[in-house]
């Protein structure tokens, strides 16, 4: 498996002599509504745009002098880089532009004519690209896997995603969450407060509205009605079935005249748009009483489930992170899903389902023995602070990852208790249980053979965190630890996978068993010496990417999951 980093065109690539180009000064020349509409077009049609591209040209009108100068500069750049074309706009470019647009007070727009707007906007996009690809680093962190991870992660969640898969996975997760909230006493209270805040009667109204909005976009795309900026006009929609609840629509919408600060004023400021937190919460722009624009289709899809986390957090009286992570992600979602993955090859597993309300101290999140192969799972639902992602500081990001996935001695969230005892998490928790097995002190399986091979696994709820380089980072921590504390043991590298992968490939895991699939992955991802114990891990290999290339998800199975989730929520074919 190979990865190729794509170059994104930056302002200094074409205009190195201009050192004081001011994005906001250019944008203020025009009208906010016009800019918002152009942002939507960029997001929907130019999210992976290259230049030159005769099929999707950026300019409809441009001065001859500007065109000649641009073509000359572009030709020089392409020749120097031995390329025929280059990316100049991504989903993140368009979103960053929208962030600038809403940070400028509405009264500061001059509403000049649209003369040269396309050319000036193109130059703005290139300047924005300089910001989104830059990062801060130190000499000690310049290894390949770390750099790959940082570059990938800062773009991964809103860049180059299969929107069809995103929508389906979001609905499946939402179905699980909705069922959990309804079945859990504390969950019922949270859900009731959330419904009251929106002024709706049932969670289905929330899901139906978002799915209907996505469905309208899909229908428009399939009908090739894709030119220009699409405005959702409720007066013209003809929604006789009431699929779109305007209360929900308004709840996830930004007023066109709103001012959203670009950056933090203070560390605890939550009214700004750092890491696009406002757009993630409100991916719709309200133009008038009944007219709306979808600013980013992926953020809209993720508003169904991923974006709901913080809404529910605001309604929970206590430690929402612990409640959500322990009771929902680990027990309701992960345990339920992995139980379906158990195969005929699984000679033993723990915990036996249904599991007790209270976990035993130090127990693995899940354990499977396939003959003399031991698979230990740790499931993690982690959130990376948006301020840290925004800074793109390698050292700060690595420290955060280590707290979340290696050893935690503090809480990052300012609303939680600041200090706690150091605890093993992720990597160190896996190694701790391997050591218990090695010493015959593992209480959850009394029939472990004397000679075994260890297959540790970390399952992450948020697939957006998994980008090339993450497994390389985690396995370097892990290898340093096992070389020191478990010399001579057959400890394979840590498999890092998402909950999405566990769900999508359940039939495969059930049929073949985890061991066979993991071994096939290791044939391509590690290099072993003659002892077969010592290994080197390919720093950019990710299990998530590998399994997508190696095995195709059955459309029948995906459709079954989708239909099941839709049915449980009371959605029918009209809601697609």
BELGILIN-V204070 format. One record per residue. RES is the residue in one small letter. OMEGA is omega in whole degrees, -180 to 180 (999 if undefined). Layout:
RES|OMEGA, RES|OMEGA
This chain:
x|179, x|176, x|179, x|176, x|-179, x|178, x|175, x|-177, x|180, x|-175, x|-177, x|177, x|-178, x|-175, x|-176, x|-178, x|-179, x|-176, x|-176, x|-180, x|-176, x|-178, x|-175, x|179, x|177, x|-177, x|-178, x|179, x|-168, x|-177, x|-177, x|-179, x|178, x|180, x|178, x|180, x|178, x|176, x|180, x|178, x|178, x|-178, x|-174, x|-173, x|-174, x|-174, x|171, x|-170, x|178, x|176, x|-4, x|179, x|-176, x|-178, x|178, x|-179, x|-180, x|-172, x|169, x|175, x|178, x|177, x|-179, x|-179, x|178, x|-179, x|180, x|-179, x|-180, x|-179, x|179, x|180, x|-179, x|178, x|179, x|180, x|-178, x|178, x|-180, x|-178, x|176, x|-177, x|177, x|-179, x|-179, x|175, x|176, x|-180, x|175, x|175, x|-179, x|176, x|-179, x|-179, x|178, x|175, x|179, x|177, x|176, x|-177, x|-177, x|178, x|179, x|178, x|-174, x|-178, x|-179, x|175, x|-175, x|178, x|177, x|178, x|-177, x|179, x|177, x|-176, x|-178, x|179, x|179, x|178, x|176, x|178, x|176, x|180, x|179, x|178, x|176, x|180, x|177, x|-179, x|-172, x|179, x|-180, x|175, x|-180, x|-178, x|174, x|-175, x|-174, x|-178, x|-176, x|172, x|-170, x|-177, x|179, x|179, x|178, x|-179, x|-177, x|179, x|-178, x|-174, x|-179, x|179, x|-164, x|-171, x|179, x|-173, x|171, x|178, x|173, x|-172, x|179, x|178, x|179, x|-178, x|-177, x|179, x|179, x|-180, x|179, x|178, x|-180, x|178, x|178, x|-178, x|180, x|178, x|179, x|-179, x|-180, x|-176, x|-175, x|-176, x|178, x|178, x|178, x|179, x|179, x|-179, x|-180, x|179, x|179, x|179, x|178, x|180, x|-180, x|-177, x|178, x|-173, x|-173, x|178, x|180, x|179, x|177, x|-178, x|-178, x|-180, x|-178, x|179, x|178, x|177, x|178, x|179, x|178, x|178, x|179, x|179, x|179, x|180, x|-180, x|178, x|179, x|175, x|-165, x|-179, x|176, x|-179, x|-179, x|177, x|176, x|-179, x|-178, x|180, x|-178, x|-173, x|-178, x|-178, x|-177, x|-180, x|180, x|-178, x|-180, x|178, x|-175, x|176, x|176, x|-180, x|179, x|-180, x|-178, x|-177, x|172, x|174, x|-177, x|-178, x|-175, x|174, x|-178, x|-179, x|-178, x|-175, x|175, x|166, x|173, x|-178, x|-177, x|-179, x|-179, x|-177, x|-179, x|-176, x|176, x|-178, x|176, x|-176, x|179, x|178, x|177, x|179, x|-177, x|-177, x|179, x|176, x|-180, x|-178, x|-180, x|-175, x|-176, x|-178, x|-174, x|174, x|171, x|-175, x|180, x|-173, x|180, x|177, x|175, x|179, x|-178, x|176, x|-179, x|-177, x|-176, x|-179, x|-178, x|-176, x|-175, x|173, x|-180, x|177, x|-179, x|-178, x|-176, x|179, x|-179, x|-178, x|-177, x|-179, x|180, x|-178, x|-177, x|-176, x|-175, x|-172, x|-179, x|-173, x|-175, x|-172, x|-175, x|-175, x|-175, x|-178, x|179, x|-176, x|-176, x|176, x|178, x|180, x|-178, x|-176, x|176, x|180, x|-177, x|-178, x|178, x|176, x|-178, x|1, x|175, x|-178, x|-4, x|-176, x|178, x|-180, x|-176, x|178, x|172, x|-178, x|175, x|-177, x|174, x|177, x|170, x|-178, x|178, x|171, x|172, x|-174, x|-180, x|176, x|-176, x|-179, x|-180, x|-177, x|166, x|-180, x|-177, x|170, x|-175, x|177, x|177, x|180, x|-178, x|178, x|-180, x|178, x|180, x|-179, x|-177, x|177, x|-175, x|-177, x|180, x|178, x|179, x|177, x|179, x|178, x|-178, x|176, x|-176, x|-169, x|-179, x|-180, x|-174, x|177, x|-180, x|172, x|-179, x|-179, x|-176, x|-179, x|180, x|179, x|-172, x|-174, x|175, x|178, x|176, x|-180, x|177, x|178, x|176, x|-175, x|-176, x|176, x|177, x|-180, x|178, x|-180, x|174, x|178, x|176, x|178, x|-180, x|-180, x|-177, x|-180, x|-180, x|-169, x|-170, x|176, x|-177, x|-175, x|-180, x|178, x|-179, x|-179, x|-176, x|172, x|-177, x|177, x|180, x|-177, x|169, x|178, x|-180, x|179, x|-176, x|-178, x|-177, x|180, x|-174, x|179, x|-177, x|-177, x|-178, x|180, x|177, x|178, x|-178, x|-177, x|173, x|174, x|-176, x|-178, x|177, x|-177, x|-178, x|176, x|-179, x|-170, x|-179, x|-179, x|177, x|179, x|179, x|-179, x|178, x|178, x|177, x|171, x|176, x|179, x|178, x|173, x|178, x|179, x|178, x|-180, x|-174, x|-176, x|177, x|179, x|180, x|179, x|-180, x|-177, x|-171, x|-174, x|-178, x|-174, x|-177, x|-179, x|179, x|180, x|178, x|177, x|-179, x|175, x|-178, x|-171, x|-180, x|174, x|-175, x|176, x|-176, x|179, x|-176, x|-179, x|-179, x|-176, x|171, x|-177, x|174, x|-168, x|-179, x|179, x|177, x|-179, x|179, x|-179, x|-178, x|-176, x|176, x|179, x|-174, x|-176, x|177, x|176, x|179, x|176, x|178, x|179, x|179, x|177, x|178, x|178, x|-178, x|-180, x|179, x|179, x|180, x|180, x|-180, x|180, x|180, x|179, x|176, x|-175, x|178, x|-176, x|-177, x|999
